[in-house]
Amino acid sequence: MYYLWCMRKAPEIEINPKDLAILTKRVKSHTESMQVIERARILLFCHEGKGVNEIATLMQTYPNKIIEWRDRYQSQGLAGLDDRPRSGKPKEYIDLPAKMLKTISSSPPKGYGRWDAVLIAKELCCSPDSVWRALKKGGISLARKRSWCISTDIEFVPKAADIVGLYLDPPMKAIVICVDEKPRIQALERKTGYIQTRDGKLQRAYQSTYKRNGTLNLFAALNVATGSITAKTTKYKTREDFIKYLHELIAEYSKDQDIHVILDNYSTHKKNQTWLVNNPNVHFHFTPTSASWLNQVEIWFGIFSRKSLEGSSHASTEALSEHIMAYVENYNTASKPFIWRKREVRGSQLKNNIVNLLN
């Protein structure tokens, strides 16, 4: 009789494909609690037809526990695997998420730059673990950060509409180009390479000490229709340098062809009426104040910084200039125009911030 009791099998249970996929995902999870993973494993073993005592041995638990979770699933489905409400003292921090949002929207204690879990726990008189759980559940990151730019230009709407209109519906037979400069690019010289860390992985590394060999300014123009870049390096970024670069830029096109140039509000871009009078086919379009992100060449500067400048080493500004122009040449061999996808362009509204979430 003992032998037969040990060898008895759990009654076959049917697990639908949807629940089976969820249980399998829970078993492989690295974030679910141990209780959730354990209950999922029990059901998967029952689904395979293993005996109650065999499962209990594999799980290092007692048979009644196997029977309990099997029966609860059969009667209630996946909802039966959740913990039932317990009697006793109610939770103290039932409104912790709301209190936490209100806290992090205020200034941190004096001397601190931002809130962290320990400071929030001290402010709300609760444990740091409860704060971490609430942060994780709410998808709130205290360390990651993003910047935003709010334009208060009273002419934001017409200026933005003018530029976006050039992107989406440029004039017939006209050229639209985005121009800007990247100043003070340093010619840093230092050793770089790959090293093997203690865990056996290879990692990019660079020497902590470096040598400064001067700086360069980079003028760049993005052809909106083709995505190609026309670039030039200069020692300075004066108005004279800017005008000389524009001369070289428009020389590629015929004088009877209209050229629309999108620029930000940097001082060297303004007060060039004399030059514009002498070049009537060139039309300047200035982005709104604090809205240089409307200039598509800024996208290219981000790509250029990541792929060309990061990790590079240069013994002189001449070597840096050659490096930059080589990258531009390679980029133009496979350049493609950027597609404007932004559905809304707003100048003075910041959505999805904590104040709006609390209301």
PLY file of the C-alpha trace (Angstrom):
ply
format ascii 1.0
element vertex 359
property float x
property float y
property float z
element edge 358
property int vertex1
property int vertex2
end_header
0.00 0.00 0.00
2.83 2.43 0.82
4.38 1.73 -2.57
1.12 2.44 -4.37
0.63 5.69 -2.37
4.09 6.89 -3.34
3.54 6.10 -7.00
0.07 7.60 -7.36
-0.16 10.30 -10.02
-1.82 13.66 -9.74
-5.11 13.84 -11.61
-4.54 15.18 -15.10
-5.25 18.89 -15.36
-5.92 20.79 -18.52
-4.01 24.02 -18.99
-5.06 26.09 -21.96
-2.31 27.36 -24.28
-2.63 30.96 -23.04
-2.20 29.97 -19.37
0.58 27.56 -20.32
2.54 30.37 -21.98
2.06 32.62 -18.92
3.18 29.89 -16.49
6.24 29.08 -18.60
7.18 32.77 -18.68
6.82 32.99 -14.89
9.11 30.02 -14.35
11.84 31.64 -16.47
11.37 35.11 -14.94
14.18 36.83 -13.04
11.88 39.46 -11.52
8.88 37.50 -10.20
8.79 36.53 -6.52
9.85 33.02 -5.47
6.26 32.18 -4.48
4.94 32.99 -7.96
7.69 30.95 -9.64
7.14 28.00 -7.28
3.38 27.86 -7.97
3.96 28.01 -11.72
6.47 25.13 -11.54
4.00 23.01 -9.55
1.33 23.39 -12.22
3.75 22.68 -15.05
4.84 19.46 -13.31
1.18 18.48 -12.82
0.56 19.21 -16.50
3.38 16.78 -17.33
1.60 14.07 -15.29
4.17 13.73 -12.51
3.06 12.22 -9.19
2.27 14.36 -6.16
5.13 12.94 -4.08
7.52 13.12 -7.03
6.71 16.81 -7.44
7.04 17.39 -3.69
10.50 15.78 -3.77
11.60 17.84 -6.76
10.28 21.04 -5.18
11.54 20.11 -1.69
8.12 20.75 -0.16
5.18 18.71 1.21
2.49 16.93 -0.89
-0.46 18.89 0.52
1.01 22.06 -0.90
1.05 20.51 -4.38
-2.56 19.44 -4.03
-3.63 22.88 -2.77
-2.25 24.87 -5.73
-3.42 22.26 -8.22
-6.99 22.44 -6.86
-7.00 26.23 -6.68
-5.97 26.49 -10.32
-8.61 23.97 -11.40
-11.35 25.91 -9.61
-10.25 29.53 -10.22
-7.69 29.51 -13.02
-4.63 31.76 -12.81
-6.45 34.00 -10.33
-6.35 31.11 -7.85
-2.57 31.36 -7.70
-2.71 34.85 -6.18
-2.45 35.35 -2.43
-5.78 35.69 -0.67
-6.49 38.78 1.44
-5.19 38.31 4.95
-6.72 39.49 8.16
-4.81 41.69 10.55
-3.47 45.21 10.62
-4.15 47.08 7.35
-1.20 48.25 5.24
0.27 51.52 6.43
1.47 52.64 3.02
-1.60 52.03 0.89
-1.25 55.54 -0.58
2.55 55.41 -0.88
2.65 55.94 -4.70
0.69 59.21 -4.46
2.80 60.42 -1.51
5.97 59.42 -3.34
5.04 61.36 -6.51
4.26 64.40 -4.42
7.60 64.07 -2.63
9.81 63.74 -5.70
8.04 66.71 -7.32
9.31 68.88 -4.46
12.87 70.03 -3.81
15.17 67.43 -2.20
16.72 68.10 1.23
19.34 70.82 1.39
22.68 69.74 0.00
21.21 66.99 -2.23
20.83 67.21 -5.98
17.96 64.74 -6.34
15.77 62.31 -4.42
16.76 58.67 -3.94
14.98 55.77 -2.27
16.68 56.31 1.11
15.77 60.01 1.21
12.17 59.29 0.17
11.86 56.58 2.84
13.18 58.96 5.47
10.77 61.69 4.34
7.73 59.36 4.37
8.80 57.38 7.48
8.74 54.03 5.70
11.30 51.43 4.65
13.52 51.87 1.56
12.35 48.43 0.35
8.74 49.61 0.19
9.86 52.67 -1.78
11.83 50.51 -4.23
8.80 48.26 -4.74
6.57 51.26 -5.41
9.11 52.76 -7.81
9.43 49.50 -9.71
5.67 48.97 -9.90
5.09 52.54 -11.09
7.91 52.43 -13.65
9.60 55.41 -12.00
13.36 55.87 -12.44
15.12 58.31 -10.13
18.54 57.95 -11.77
17.74 58.10 -15.50
17.27 61.58 -16.89
16.24 63.35 -20.06
16.36 66.99 -21.03
13.59 69.10 -22.46
13.48 72.39 -24.27
10.56 74.81 -23.94
10.34 77.71 -26.36
8.64 80.88 -25.14
8.97 82.60 -28.50
5.73 84.53 -29.14
6.13 83.72 -32.85
6.75 80.03 -32.23
3.73 78.82 -34.22
4.39 80.70 -37.50
8.14 80.04 -37.36
7.68 76.32 -36.64
4.98 76.02 -39.32
7.30 77.70 -41.84
10.14 75.24 -41.18
7.98 72.11 -40.96
6.28 73.21 -44.18
9.68 73.28 -45.92
10.29 69.71 -44.73
6.92 68.31 -45.74
6.12 70.37 -48.83
9.18 72.22 -50.18
8.73 74.75 -53.02
9.03 73.40 -56.55
12.60 73.32 -57.92
13.94 74.85 -54.69
16.73 73.58 -52.45
16.16 73.29 -48.68
19.28 72.99 -46.53
19.80 72.98 -42.75
22.95 74.76 -41.58
24.66 74.94 -38.20
28.10 74.68 -36.62
29.66 72.48 -33.96
32.27 74.60 -32.15
35.27 73.71 -30.01
35.78 70.12 -31.17
38.85 69.07 -29.23
41.74 67.21 -30.79
42.33 64.89 -27.85
45.24 62.47 -27.98
45.14 59.39 -25.75
45.56 55.65 -25.98
42.47 53.51 -26.46
41.84 49.81 -26.93
40.12 46.77 -25.44
40.90 45.07 -22.13
39.67 41.87 -20.52
37.84 42.37 -17.22
37.85 39.99 -14.26
34.72 38.23 -15.49
36.46 37.45 -18.78
34.57 39.98 -20.90
36.22 42.39 -23.33
35.50 46.06 -22.73
36.43 49.29 -24.46
39.03 51.18 -22.45
41.01 54.39 -22.69
43.89 55.94 -20.79
42.82 58.40 -18.10
45.44 60.96 -19.09
45.28 62.75 -22.42
46.83 65.62 -24.34
44.92 68.59 -25.77
46.09 69.53 -29.24
43.74 72.41 -29.99
40.16 72.80 -31.17
38.27 73.11 -34.45
34.92 74.46 -35.55
32.77 72.44 -37.93
30.23 73.99 -40.30
27.74 71.49 -41.74
24.81 71.74 -44.15
22.23 68.99 -44.57
20.43 68.75 -47.91
16.90 67.90 -46.77
15.99 66.19 -50.06
19.02 63.87 -50.26
20.37 63.72 -46.71
23.90 64.51 -47.91
26.25 66.68 -45.86
28.46 69.55 -47.02
31.03 70.26 -44.30
34.00 72.48 -43.64
36.33 72.79 -40.68
37.62 76.19 -39.54
39.73 77.43 -36.69
37.09 79.95 -35.62
33.35 80.48 -36.07
33.24 84.20 -36.78
30.73 85.90 -39.06
33.40 86.07 -41.77
33.95 82.30 -41.51
30.19 81.72 -41.72
29.73 83.95 -44.80
32.72 82.35 -46.54
31.23 78.91 -45.89
27.86 80.02 -47.30
29.62 81.31 -50.44
31.17 77.90 -51.01
27.89 76.17 -50.21
25.66 78.04 -52.67
28.32 77.90 -55.38
27.19 74.32 -56.01
23.81 75.59 -57.27
22.78 77.90 -60.10
22.04 81.53 -59.24
18.48 81.32 -60.55
17.62 78.48 -58.16
15.95 79.38 -54.86
17.83 78.16 -51.77
16.04 78.04 -48.41
18.44 77.91 -45.47
17.21 76.84 -42.01
19.26 78.32 -39.17
19.10 78.81 -35.41
19.37 82.20 -33.71
23.14 82.26 -33.14
24.56 85.77 -33.45
26.71 85.05 -36.53
23.60 83.90 -38.41
21.86 87.24 -37.88
22.54 90.69 -39.35
23.66 89.40 -42.74
21.24 91.54 -44.77
23.97 92.89 -47.06
24.99 89.40 -48.08
21.35 88.38 -48.61
20.76 91.43 -50.83
23.72 90.36 -52.97
22.34 86.81 -53.11
18.58 87.29 -53.67
18.01 83.59 -54.39
18.95 82.68 -50.80
16.26 82.86 -48.10
16.97 82.47 -44.38
14.45 80.75 -42.08
15.22 81.03 -38.36
14.01 78.47 -35.83
12.04 79.80 -32.85
14.00 80.77 -29.75
15.13 77.69 -27.77
13.90 75.39 -30.53
17.04 74.52 -32.48
15.79 70.90 -32.40
13.60 71.89 -35.36
16.79 72.06 -37.43
17.38 68.61 -38.94
21.16 69.04 -39.09
21.12 68.67 -35.28
20.14 65.04 -35.83
23.22 64.53 -37.99
25.47 66.21 -35.41
24.27 63.64 -32.86
25.11 60.77 -35.24
28.47 62.35 -36.06
29.42 62.77 -32.39
28.62 59.14 -31.55
30.18 57.49 -34.59
33.13 59.73 -35.37
34.26 61.66 -32.30
33.68 59.25 -29.42
36.81 57.21 -28.75
38.91 58.90 -31.45
42.46 60.17 -30.86
44.21 62.95 -32.80
47.76 64.26 -32.58
46.85 67.62 -34.15
43.95 69.72 -35.41
45.03 68.85 -38.95
44.62 65.14 -38.17
41.24 65.87 -36.58
40.11 67.77 -39.69
41.12 64.88 -41.96
39.29 62.48 -39.68
36.09 64.56 -39.81
36.11 65.02 -43.56
36.76 61.30 -44.07
33.69 60.50 -42.00
31.57 62.99 -43.98
32.74 61.42 -47.24
31.87 57.93 -46.01
28.52 59.11 -44.66
27.54 60.65 -48.00
28.07 57.37 -49.86
24.96 55.95 -48.17
23.16 59.09 -46.97
19.37 59.15 -46.82
16.99 62.00 -46.04
15.49 62.20 -42.57
11.72 61.71 -42.52
9.81 64.18 -40.37
7.57 62.10 -38.08
6.72 64.50 -35.26
2.93 64.83 -35.21
2.76 67.69 -32.74
5.13 70.62 -32.41
4.56 72.60 -29.22
6.57 75.47 -27.88
5.50 76.00 -24.28
3.75 72.86 -23.04
5.47 70.02 -21.23
3.16 67.00 -21.04
3.37 63.87 -18.87
5.19 65.61 -16.02
4.59 64.86 -12.35
2.28 67.86 -11.84
-0.01 66.59 -14.63
0.14 63.03 -13.31
-0.97 64.15 -9.86
-3.99 66.02 -11.23
0 1
1 2
2 3
3 4
4 5
5 6
6 7
7 8
8 9
9 10
10 11
11 12
12 13
13 14
14 15
15 16
16 17
17 18
18 19
19 20
20 21
21 22
22 23
23 24
24 25
25 26
26 27
27 28
28 29
29 30
30 31
31 32
32 33
33 34
34 35
35 36
36 37
37 38
38 39
39 40
40 41
41 42
42 43
43 44
44 45
45 46
46 47
47 48
48 49
49 50
50 51
51 52
52 53
53 54
54 55
55 56
56 57
57 58
58 59
59 60
60 61
61 62
62 63
63 64
64 65
65 66
66 67
67 68
68 69
69 70
70 71
71 72
72 73
73 74
74 75
75 76
76 77
77 78
78 79
79 80
80 81
81 82
82 83
83 84
84 85
85 86
86 87
87 88
88 89
89 90
90 91
91 92
92 93
93 94
94 95
95 96
96 97
97 98
98 99
99 100
100 101
101 102
102 103
103 104
104 105
105 106
106 107
107 108
108 109
109 110
110 111
111 112
112 113
113 114
114 115
115 116
116 117
117 118
118 119
119 120
120 121
121 122
122 123
123 124
124 125
125 126
126 127
127 128
128 129
129 130
130 131
131 132
132 133
133 134
134 135
135 136
136 137
137 138
138 139
139 140
140 141
141 142
142 143
143 144
144 145
145 146
146 147
147 148
148 149
149 150
150 151
151 152
152 153
153 154
154 155
155 156
156 157
157 158
158 159
159 160
160 161
161 162
162 163
163 164
164 165
165 166
166 167
167 168
168 169
169 170
170 171
171 172
172 173
173 174
174 175
175 176
176 177
177 178
178 179
179 180
180 181
181 182
182 183
183 184
184 185
185 186
186 187
187 188
188 189
189 190
190 191
191 192
192 193
193 194
194 195
195 196
196 197
197 198
198 199
199 200
200 201
201 202
202 203
203 204
204 205
205 206
206 207
207 208
208 209
209 210
210 211
211 212
212 213
213 214
214 215
215 216
216 217
217 218
218 219
219 220
220 221
221 222
222 223
223 224
224 225
225 226
226 227
227 228
228 229
229 230
230 231
231 232
232 233
233 234
234 235
235 236
236 237
237 238
238 239
239 240
240 241
241 242
242 243
243 244
244 245
245 246
246 247
247 248
248 249
249 250
250 251
251 252
252 253
253 254
254 255
255 256
256 257
257 258
258 259
259 260
260 261
261 262
262 263
263 264
264 265
265 266
266 267
267 268
268 269
269 270
270 271
271 272
272 273
273 274
274 275
275 276
276 277
277 278
278 279
279 280
280 281
281 282
282 283
283 284
284 285
285 286
286 287
287 288
288 289
289 290
290 291
291 292
292 293
293 294
294 295
295 296
296 297
297 298
298 299
299 300
300 301
301 302
302 303
303 304
304 305
305 306
306 307
307 308
308 309
309 310
310 311
311 312
312 313
313 314
314 315
315 316
316 317
317 318
318 319
319 320
320 321
321 322
322 323
323 324
324 325
325 326
326 327
327 328
328 329
329 330
330 331
331 332
332 333
333 334
334 335
335 336
336 337
337 338
338 339
339 340
340 341
341 342
342 343
343 344
344 345
345 346
346 347
347 348
348 349
349 350
350 351
351 352
352 353
353 354
354 355
355 356
356 357
357 358
